[in-house]
């Protein structure tokens, strides 16, 4: 609302926006454009406003305007109404845009949360798959190591058994050799004593040392386990049984007689 001063010094009186714009336009017009001074009466005849636009408004009387001024006032009124409409439309559009942006932000937040959840699930599945593959590889390596350990244990056990067998054979052979040596020494001693008491040219003594298989060469091979000195070196290669007792020979060795 605008206020104007009455001619008789009464308090300021309110006027509407159209009247205020008309007064402002009147002040901006050139001096020759004024068609005369008109009084505007507001409230009663004693309160008047001088517009200078050839229009007056009094109590109960219609407002009179010339053509150009009326068009200008109408344009001002229409412009004010248009501004109000535009302002209302802008407020509505702003509210709609704010609502749209809010919905888009919520949608983007949900999508980002969903993508983050899917991404974490994908990472978890990838890690689980890699862990399972690694554990499977470790299980295979452990199984191979177990098989290798079993093979080595069996090999060590077999070698230990074989070594024990060889030790037993070696001890048996040592005892056998000692016993054979004792027997051979005793036989040789007996033969020497017999040779000393008999004639060296006696054919009977010579036949005792002849090979029992070929009857030609001197016997120099002792057969085991029967312990008969009855074969020569050549016959020992082809004979498998003792020609004296016919026991199968297990092994033999040559005896050097002095």
Phi and psi restraints in degrees (value plus and minus 20) as a CYANA .aco file:
   2 UNK   PHI    -137.1   -97.1
   2 UNK   PSI     140.4   180.4
   3 UNK   PHI    -147.3  -107.3
   3 UNK   PSI     125.2   165.2
   4 UNK   PHI    -147.2  -107.2
   4 UNK   PSI     135.3   175.3
   5 UNK   PHI    -111.2   -71.2
   5 UNK   PSI     111.9   151.9
   6 UNK   PHI     -97.7   -57.7
   6 UNK   PSI     141.3   181.3
   7 UNK   PHI     -89.5   -49.5
   7 UNK   PSI     -49.4    -9.4
   8 UNK   PHI    -113.5   -73.5
   8 UNK   PSI      -2.8    37.2
   9 UNK   PHI      59.2    99.2
   9 UNK   PSI      -6.1    33.9
  10 UNK   PHI     -93.4   -53.4
  10 UNK   PSI     149.7   189.7
  11 UNK   PHI     -82.1   -42.1
  11 UNK   PSI     144.8   184.8
  12 UNK   PHI     -83.2   -43.2
  12 UNK   PSI     120.3   160.3
  13 UNK   PHI    -132.1   -92.1
  13 UNK   PSI     122.8   162.8
  14 UNK   PHI     -98.5   -58.5
  14 UNK   PSI     126.2   166.2
  15 UNK   PHI    -150.4  -110.4
  15 UNK   PSI     138.1   178.1
  16 UNK   PHI     -99.9   -59.9
  16 UNK   PSI     157.4   197.4
  17 UNK   PHI     -87.2   -47.2
  17 UNK   PSI     -56.3   -16.3
  18 UNK   PHI     -84.2   -44.2
  18 UNK   PSI     -62.0   -22.0
  19 UNK   PHI     -84.9   -44.9
  19 UNK   PSI     -60.1   -20.1
  20 UNK   PHI     -84.6   -44.6
  20 UNK   PSI     -62.3   -22.3
  21 UNK   PHI     -85.7   -45.7
  21 UNK   PSI     -56.7   -16.7
  22 UNK   PHI     -83.2   -43.2
  22 UNK   PSI     -60.7   -20.7
  23 UNK   PHI     -85.3   -45.3
  23 UNK   PSI     -61.0   -21.0
  24 UNK   PHI     -84.7   -44.7
  24 UNK   PSI     -61.2   -21.2
  25 UNK   PHI     -84.0   -44.0
  25 UNK   PSI     -57.7   -17.7
  26 UNK   PHI     -82.2   -42.2
  26 UNK   PSI     -58.4   -18.4
  27 UNK   PHI     -88.4   -48.4
  27 UNK   PSI     -50.6   -10.6
  28 UNK   PHI    -103.7   -63.7
  28 UNK   PSI     -36.0     4.0
  29 UNK   PHI     -92.1   -52.1
  29 UNK   PSI     133.2   173.2
  30 UNK   PHI     -84.5   -44.5
  30 UNK   PSI     142.7   182.7
  31 UNK   PHI     -88.1   -48.1
  31 UNK   PSI     -51.9   -11.9
  32 UNK   PHI     -97.9   -57.9
  32 UNK   PSI     -31.5     8.5
  33 UNK   PHI    -101.3   -61.3
  33 UNK   PSI     -38.5     1.5
  34 UNK   PHI     -88.1   -48.1
  34 UNK   PSI     103.7   143.7
  35 UNK   PHI    -106.0   -66.0
  35 UNK   PSI     -16.6    23.4
  36 UNK   PHI     115.3   155.3
  36 UNK   PSI     146.8   186.8
  37 UNK   PHI    -114.5   -74.5
  37 UNK   PSI     106.1   146.1
  38 UNK   PHI    -137.5   -97.5
  38 UNK   PSI     129.2   169.2
  39 UNK   PHI    -118.8   -78.8
  39 UNK   PSI     119.6   159.6
  40 UNK   PHI    -131.6   -91.6
  40 UNK   PSI      99.3   139.3
  41 UNK   PHI    -119.7   -79.7
  41 UNK   PSI     105.9   145.9
  42 UNK   PHI    -140.9  -100.9
  42 UNK   PSI     100.3   140.3
  43 UNK   PHI      69.2   109.2
  43 UNK   PSI     -82.3   -42.3
  44 UNK   PHI    -168.8  -128.8
  44 UNK   PSI     159.7   199.7
  45 UNK   PHI     -90.8   -50.8
  45 UNK   PSI     -42.1    -2.1
  46 UNK   PHI     -98.9   -58.9
  46 UNK   PSI     -39.3     0.7
  47 UNK   PHI    -125.3   -85.3
  47 UNK   PSI      91.6   131.6
  48 UNK   PHI    -151.5  -111.5
  48 UNK   PSI     133.3   173.3
  49 UNK   PHI    -141.8  -101.8
  49 UNK   PSI     107.6   147.6
  50 UNK   PHI    -106.0   -66.0
  50 UNK   PSI      98.8   138.8
  51 UNK   PHI    -119.8   -79.8
  51 UNK   PSI     -51.4   -11.4
  52 UNK   PHI      51.8    91.8
  52 UNK   PSI      -9.8    30.2
  53 UNK   PHI    -129.2   -89.2
  53 UNK   PSI      -8.3    31.7
  54 UNK   PHI      52.2    92.2
  54 UNK   PSI       4.8    44.8
  55 UNK   PHI    -153.0  -113.0
  55 UNK   PSI     127.0   167.0
  56 UNK   PHI    -157.6  -117.6
  56 UNK   PSI     131.8   171.8
  57 UNK   PHI    -156.8  -116.8
  57 UNK   PSI      98.9   138.9
  58 UNK   PHI    -143.0  -103.0
  58 UNK   PSI     159.9   199.9
  59 UNK   PHI     -86.1   -46.1
  59 UNK   PSI      91.1   131.1
  60 UNK   PHI      63.9   103.9
  60 UNK   PSI     -28.4    11.6
  61 UNK   PHI    -112.8   -72.8
  61 UNK   PSI     121.2   161.2
  62 UNK   PHI     -87.3   -47.3
  62 UNK   PSI     132.8   172.8
  63 UNK   PHI    -100.1   -60.1
  63 UNK   PSI     105.0   145.0
  64 UNK   PHI    -124.5   -84.5
  64 UNK   PSI     110.0   150.0
  65 UNK   PHI    -150.4  -110.4
  65 UNK   PSI     127.0   167.0
  66 UNK   PHI     -96.9   -56.9
  66 UNK   PSI     155.7   195.7
  67 UNK   PHI     -86.2   -46.2
  67 UNK   PSI     -71.6   -31.6
  68 UNK   PHI     -88.1   -48.1
  68 UNK   PSI     -59.8   -19.8
  69 UNK   PHI     -88.2   -48.2
  69 UNK   PSI     -57.9   -17.9
  70 UNK   PHI     -84.5   -44.5
  70 UNK   PSI     -59.9   -19.9
  71 UNK   PHI     -83.4   -43.4
  71 UNK   PSI     -62.1   -22.1
  72 UNK   PHI     -84.8   -44.8
  72 UNK   PSI     -61.6   -21.6
  73 UNK   PHI     -85.7   -45.7
  73 UNK   PSI     -63.5   -23.5
  74 UNK   PHI     -81.4   -41.4
  74 UNK   PSI     -60.4   -20.4
  75 UNK   PHI     -83.7   -43.7
  75 UNK   PSI     -59.3   -19.3
  76 UNK   PHI     -85.7   -45.7
  76 UNK   PSI     -61.1   -21.1
  77 UNK   PHI     -85.1   -45.1
  77 UNK   PSI     -63.6   -23.6
  78 UNK   PHI     -83.5   -43.5
  78 UNK   PSI     -59.5   -19.5
  79 UNK   PHI     -84.0   -44.0
  79 UNK   PSI     -60.6   -20.6
  80 UNK   PHI     -84.3   -44.3
  80 UNK   PSI     -63.0   -23.0
  81 UNK   PHI     -84.4   -44.4
  81 UNK   PSI     -59.8   -19.8
  82 UNK   PHI     -83.7   -43.7
  82 UNK   PSI     -59.8   -19.8
  83 UNK   PHI     -83.6   -43.6
  83 UNK   PSI     -60.2   -20.2
  84 UNK   PHI     -83.2   -43.2
  84 UNK   PSI     -61.5   -21.5
  85 UNK   PHI     -84.8   -44.8
  85 UNK   PSI     -63.3   -23.3
  86 UNK   PHI     -83.3   -43.3
  86 UNK   PSI     -60.2   -20.2
  87 UNK   PHI     -82.1   -42.1
  87 UNK   PSI     -62.9   -22.9
  88 UNK   PHI     -83.5   -43.5
  88 UNK   PSI     -62.9   -22.9
  89 UNK   PHI     -82.6   -42.6
  89 UNK   PSI     -60.8   -20.8
  90 UNK   PHI     -83.0   -43.0
  90 UNK   PSI     -59.7   -19.7
  91 UNK   PHI     -83.2   -43.2
  91 UNK   PSI     -62.9   -22.9
  92 UNK   PHI     -83.9   -43.9
  92 UNK   PSI     -66.9   -26.9
  93 UNK   PHI     -83.0   -43.0
  93 UNK   PSI     -58.8   -18.8
  94 UNK   PHI     -83.2   -43.2
  94 UNK   PSI     -62.7   -22.7
  95 UNK   PHI     -83.2   -43.2
  95 UNK   PSI     -61.4   -21.4
  96 UNK   PHI     -84.2   -44.2
  96 UNK   PSI     -62.7   -22.7
  97 UNK   PHI     -84.3   -44.3
  97 UNK   PSI     -62.1   -22.1
  98 UNK   PHI     -80.9   -40.9
  98 UNK   PSI     -62.4   -22.4
  99 UNK   PHI     -83.9   -43.9
  99 UNK   PSI     -62.1   -22.1
 100 UNK   PHI     -83.8   -43.8
 100 UNK   PSI     -65.4   -25.4
 101 UNK   PHI     -83.5   -43.5
 101 UNK   PSI     -58.0   -18.0
 102 UNK   PHI     -82.1   -42.1
 102 UNK   PSI     -64.9   -24.9
 103 UNK   PHI     -82.1   -42.1
 103 UNK   PSI     -61.9   -21.9
 104 UNK   PHI     -85.1   -45.1
 104 UNK   PSI     -60.3   -20.3
 105 UNK   PHI     -83.0   -43.0
 105 UNK   PSI     -63.9   -23.9
 106 UNK   PHI     -83.5   -43.5
 106 UNK   PSI     -60.7   -20.7
 107 UNK   PHI     -83.5   -43.5
 107 UNK   PSI     -66.0   -26.0
 108 UNK   PHI     -83.3   -43.3
 108 UNK   PSI     -58.1   -18.1
 109 UNK   PHI     -84.1   -44.1
 109 UNK   PSI     -62.1   -22.1
 110 UNK   PHI     -84.2   -44.2
 110 UNK   PSI     -63.1   -23.1
 111 UNK   PHI     -84.0   -44.0
 111 UNK   PSI     -62.2   -22.2
 112 UNK   PHI     -83.6   -43.6
 112 UNK   PSI     -60.5   -20.5
 113 UNK   PHI     -84.1   -44.1
 113 UNK   PSI     -61.3   -21.3
 114 UNK   PHI     -85.4   -45.4
 114 UNK   PSI     -63.3   -23.3
 115 UNK   PHI     -83.4   -43.4
 115 UNK   PSI     -60.6   -20.6
 116 UNK   PHI     -83.4   -43.4
 116 UNK   PSI     -61.5   -21.5
 117 UNK   PHI     -84.1   -44.1
 117 UNK   PSI     -64.1   -24.1
 118 UNK   PHI     -84.0   -44.0
 118 UNK   PSI     -60.3   -20.3
 119 UNK   PHI     -83.3   -43.3
 119 UNK   PSI     -64.4   -24.4
 120 UNK   PHI     -85.3   -45.3
 120 UNK   PSI     -58.2   -18.2
 121 UNK   PHI     -85.0   -45.0
 121 UNK   PSI     -59.8   -19.8
 122 UNK   PHI     -83.3   -43.3
 122 UNK   PSI     -62.7   -22.7
 123 UNK   PHI     -83.6   -43.6
 123 UNK   PSI     -61.9   -21.9
 124 UNK   PHI     -82.5   -42.5
 124 UNK   PSI     -63.5   -23.5
 125 UNK   PHI     -84.7   -44.7
 125 UNK   PSI     -60.6   -20.6
 126 UNK   PHI     -83.3   -43.3
 126 UNK   PSI     -62.9   -22.9
 127 UNK   PHI     -85.6   -45.6
 127 UNK   PSI     -60.0   -20.0
 128 UNK   PHI     -84.1   -44.1
 128 UNK   PSI     -61.1   -21.1
 129 UNK   PHI     -85.1   -45.1
 129 UNK   PSI     -64.2   -24.2
 130 UNK   PHI     -83.1   -43.1
 130 UNK   PSI     -61.1   -21.1
 131 UNK   PHI     -84.0   -44.0
 131 UNK   PSI     -61.8   -21.8
 132 UNK   PHI     -84.2   -44.2
 132 UNK   PSI     -62.1   -22.1
 133 UNK   PHI     -83.8   -43.8
 133 UNK   PSI     -61.2   -21.2
 134 UNK   PHI     -85.5   -45.5
 134 UNK   PSI     -61.4   -21.4
 135 UNK   PHI     -85.0   -45.0
 135 UNK   PSI     -57.8   -17.8
 136 UNK   PHI     -84.0   -44.0
 136 UNK   PSI     -62.4   -22.4
 137 UNK   PHI     -82.2   -42.2
 137 UNK   PSI     -61.4   -21.4
 138 UNK   PHI     -85.6   -45.6
 138 UNK   PSI     -57.5   -17.5
 139 UNK   PHI     -83.7   -43.7
 139 UNK   PSI     -61.4   -21.4
 140 UNK   PHI     -84.1   -44.1
 140 UNK   PSI     -62.9   -22.9
 141 UNK   PHI     -82.5   -42.5
 141 UNK   PSI     -61.7   -21.7
 142 UNK   PHI     -84.4   -44.4
 142 UNK   PSI     -59.3   -19.3
 143 UNK   PHI     -84.9   -44.9
 143 UNK   PSI     -61.9   -21.9
 144 UNK   PHI     -82.8   -42.8
 144 UNK   PSI     -62.2   -22.2
 145 UNK   PHI     -84.0   -44.0
 145 UNK   PSI     -57.7   -17.7
 146 UNK   PHI     -84.8   -44.8
 146 UNK   PSI     -63.5   -23.5
 147 UNK   PHI     -83.5   -43.5
 147 UNK   PSI     -61.9   -21.9
 148 UNK   PHI     -83.3   -43.3
 148 UNK   PSI     -61.4   -21.4
 149 UNK   PHI     -84.0   -44.0
 149 UNK   PSI     -59.6   -19.6
 150 UNK   PHI     -84.6   -44.6
 150 UNK   PSI     -62.5   -22.5
 151 UNK   PHI     -82.2   -42.2
 151 UNK   PSI     -64.5   -24.5
 152 UNK   PHI     -84.1   -44.1
 152 UNK   PSI     -59.4   -19.4
 153 UNK   PHI     -83.5   -43.5
 153 UNK   PSI     -63.4   -23.4
 154 UNK   PHI     -83.1   -43.1
 154 UNK   PSI     -61.3   -21.3
 155 UNK   PHI     -84.3   -44.3
 155 UNK   PSI     -63.6   -23.6
 156 UNK   PHI     -83.6   -43.6
 156 UNK   PSI     -60.7   -20.7
 157 UNK   PHI     -83.7   -43.7
 157 UNK   PSI     -62.2   -22.2
 158 UNK   PHI     -86.2   -46.2
 158 UNK   PSI     -63.1   -23.1
 159 UNK   PHI     -85.5   -45.5
 159 UNK   PSI     -57.6   -17.6
 160 UNK   PHI     -83.4   -43.4
 160 UNK   PSI     -64.0   -24.0
 161 UNK   PHI     -82.4   -42.4
 161 UNK   PSI     -63.0   -23.0
 162 UNK   PHI     -84.0   -44.0
 162 UNK   PSI     -61.4   -21.4
 163 UNK   PHI     -83.4   -43.4
 163 UNK   PSI     -60.9   -20.9
 164 UNK   PHI     -83.6   -43.6
 164 UNK   PSI     -59.3   -19.3
 165 UNK   PHI     -82.8   -42.8
 165 UNK   PSI     -63.6   -23.6
 166 UNK   PHI     -84.9   -44.9
 166 UNK   PSI     -57.2   -17.2
 167 UNK   PHI     -84.0   -44.0
 167 UNK   PSI     -61.6   -21.6
 168 UNK   PHI     -84.4   -44.4
 168 UNK   PSI     -62.1   -22.1
 169 UNK   PHI     -83.7   -43.7
 169 UNK   PSI     -62.1   -22.1
 170 UNK   PHI     -82.8   -42.8
 170 UNK   PSI     -63.3   -23.3
 171 UNK   PHI     -84.5   -44.5
 171 UNK   PSI     -61.0   -21.0
 172 UNK   PHI     -83.7   -43.7
 172 UNK   PSI     -62.9   -22.9
 173 UNK   PHI     -85.0   -45.0
 173 UNK   PSI     -58.5   -18.5
 174 UNK   PHI     -82.8   -42.8
 174 UNK   PSI     -64.3   -24.3
 175 UNK   PHI     -85.2   -45.2
 175 UNK   PSI     -60.0   -20.0
 176 UNK   PHI     -85.7   -45.7
 176 UNK   PSI     -62.6   -22.6
 177 UNK   PHI     -83.4   -43.4
 177 UNK   PSI     -61.5   -21.5
 178 UNK   PHI     -83.3   -43.3
 178 UNK   PSI     -61.9   -21.9
 179 UNK   PHI     -86.8   -46.8
 179 UNK   PSI     -63.1   -23.1
 180 UNK   PHI     -84.6   -44.6
 180 UNK   PSI     -58.7   -18.7
 181 UNK   PHI     -83.6   -43.6
 181 UNK   PSI     -60.1   -20.1
 182 UNK   PHI     -84.6   -44.6
 182 UNK   PSI     -63.6   -23.6
 183 UNK   PHI     -84.4   -44.4
 183 UNK   PSI     -61.7   -21.7
 184 UNK   PHI     -85.4   -45.4
 184 UNK   PSI     -60.8   -20.8
 185 UNK   PHI     -82.4   -42.4
 185 UNK   PSI     -60.4   -20.4
 186 UNK   PHI     -87.1   -47.1
 186 UNK   PSI     -59.8   -19.8
 187 UNK   PHI     -86.3   -46.3
 187 UNK   PSI     -64.9   -24.9
 188 UNK   PHI     -84.0   -44.0
 188 UNK   PSI     -58.8   -18.8
 189 UNK   PHI     -84.8   -44.8
 189 UNK   PSI     -59.2   -19.2
 190 UNK   PHI     -86.9   -46.9
 190 UNK   PSI     -60.7   -20.7
 191 UNK   PHI     -85.3   -45.3
 191 UNK   PSI     -62.3   -22.3
 192 UNK   PHI     -82.2   -42.2
 192 UNK   PSI     -60.7   -20.7
 193 UNK   PHI     -86.3   -46.3
 193 UNK   PSI     -56.2   -16.2
 194 UNK   PHI     -91.7   -51.7
 194 UNK   PSI     -59.1   -19.1
 195 UNK   PHI     -84.9   -44.9
 195 UNK   PSI     -53.7   -13.7
 196 UNK   PHI     -88.8   -48.8
 196 UNK   PSI     -50.9   -10.9
 197 UNK   PHI    -107.2   -67.2
 197 UNK   PSI     -36.4     3.6
 198 UNK   PHI    -134.0   -94.0
 198 UNK   PSI     151.7   191.7
 199 UNK   PHI    -100.3   -60.3
 199 UNK   PSI     109.6   149.6
 200 UNK   PHI     -81.3   -41.3
 200 UNK   PSI     -46.1    -6.1
 201 UNK   PHI    -105.4   -65.4
 201 UNK   PSI     -13.4    26.6
 202 UNK   PHI     -90.1   -50.1
 202 UNK   PSI     106.6   146.6
 203 UNK   PHI     -88.5   -48.5
 203 UNK   PSI     -47.4    -7.4
 204 UNK   PHI     -85.2   -45.2
 204 UNK   PSI     -57.7   -17.7
 205 UNK   PHI     -88.5   -48.5
 205 UNK   PSI     -55.1   -15.1
 206 UNK   PHI     -90.4   -50.4
 206 UNK   PSI     -53.6   -13.6
 207 UNK   PHI     -89.6   -49.6
 207 UNK   PSI     -40.9    -0.9
 208 UNK   PHI     -88.2   -48.2
 208 UNK   PSI     -45.8    -5.8
 209 UNK   PHI    -122.0   -82.0
 209 UNK   PSI     -10.1    29.9
 210 UNK   PHI    -106.1   -66.1
 210 UNK   PSI     124.2   164.2
 211 UNK   PHI     -78.6   -38.6
 211 UNK   PSI     107.4   147.4
 212 UNK   PHI     -94.6   -54.6
 212 UNK   PSI     -27.1    12.9
 213 UNK   PHI    -121.8   -81.8
 213 UNK   PSI     -68.4   -28.4
 214 UNK   PHI    -116.2   -76.2
 214 UNK   PSI     -35.4     4.6
 215 UNK   PHI      39.8    79.8
 215 UNK   PSI      -1.2    38.8
 216 UNK   PHI    -145.2  -105.2
 216 UNK   PSI     -64.9   -24.9
 217 UNK   PHI    -110.4   -70.4
 217 UNK   PSI     144.7   184.7
 218 UNK   PHI     -96.8   -56.8
 218 UNK   PSI     119.8   159.8
 219 UNK   PHI     -94.7   -54.7
 219 UNK   PSI     104.9   144.9
 220 UNK   PHI    -159.3  -119.3
 220 UNK   PSI     -12.7    27.3
 221 UNK   PHI    -136.4   -96.4
 221 UNK   PSI     108.3   148.3
 222 UNK   PHI    -116.6   -76.6
 222 UNK   PSI     107.5   147.5
 223 UNK   PHI    -115.2   -75.2
 223 UNK   PSI     126.0   166.0
 224 UNK   PHI    -141.6  -101.6
 224 UNK   PSI     123.7   163.7
 225 UNK   PHI    -115.9   -75.9
 225 UNK   PSI     -15.5    24.5
 226 UNK   PHI     -97.8   -57.8
 226 UNK   PSI     -38.9     1.1
 227 UNK   PHI      45.9    85.9
 227 UNK   PSI      17.0    57.0
 228 UNK   PHI    -117.5   -77.5
 228 UNK   PSI     111.0   151.0
 229 UNK   PHI    -114.1   -74.1
 229 UNK   PSI      70.4   110.4
 230 UNK   PHI    -161.6  -121.6
 230 UNK   PSI     -16.1    23.9
 231 UNK   PHI    -148.5  -108.5
 231 UNK   PSI     130.7   170.7
 232 UNK   PHI    -108.5   -68.5
 232 UNK   PSI     154.7   194.7
 233 UNK   PHI     -81.6   -41.6
 233 UNK   PSI     -62.8   -22.8
 234 UNK   PHI     -86.9   -46.9
 234 UNK   PSI     -62.5   -22.5
 235 UNK   PHI     -93.3   -53.3
 235 UNK   PSI     -46.6    -6.6
 236 UNK   PHI     -81.8   -41.8
 236 UNK   PSI     -46.8    -6.8
 237 UNK   PHI     -91.0   -51.0
 237 UNK   PSI     -53.4   -13.4
 238 UNK   PHI    -124.8   -84.8
 238 UNK   PSI     -33.2     6.8
 239 UNK   PHI    -118.0   -78.0
 239 UNK   PSI     112.7   152.7
 240 UNK   PHI    -126.9   -86.9
 240 UNK   PSI     -39.5     0.5
 241 UNK   PHI    -138.4   -98.4
 241 UNK   PSI     125.8   165.8
 242 UNK   PHI     -85.4   -45.4
 242 UNK   PSI     106.1   146.1
 243 UNK   PHI     -92.9   -52.9
 243 UNK   PSI     -24.5    15.5
 244 UNK   PHI    -114.6   -74.6
 244 UNK   PSI     -73.4   -33.4
 245 UNK   PHI    -131.0   -91.0
 245 UNK   PSI     -25.5    14.5
 246 UNK   PHI      39.9    79.9
 246 UNK   PSI      10.6    50.6
 247 UNK   PHI    -107.7   -67.7
 247 UNK   PSI     117.8   157.8
 248 UNK   PHI     -84.6   -44.6
 248 UNK   PSI     108.0   148.0
 249 UNK   PHI    -100.3   -60.3
 249 UNK   PSI     119.8   159.8
 250 UNK   PHI    -111.1   -71.1
 250 UNK   PSI     -62.3   -22.3
 251 UNK   PHI    -180.8  -140.8
 251 UNK   PSI     153.9   193.9
 252 UNK   PHI    -170.7  -130.7
 252 UNK   PSI     141.2   181.2
 253 UNK   PHI    -169.1  -129.1
 253 UNK   PSI     132.3   172.3
 254 UNK   PHI    -104.9   -64.9
 254 UNK   PSI     121.2   161.2
 255 UNK   PHI    -134.7   -94.7
 255 UNK   PSI     108.9   148.9
 256 UNK   PHI    -116.4   -76.4
 256 UNK   PSI      95.6   135.6
 257 UNK   PHI    -117.9   -77.9
 257 UNK   PSI     113.0   153.0
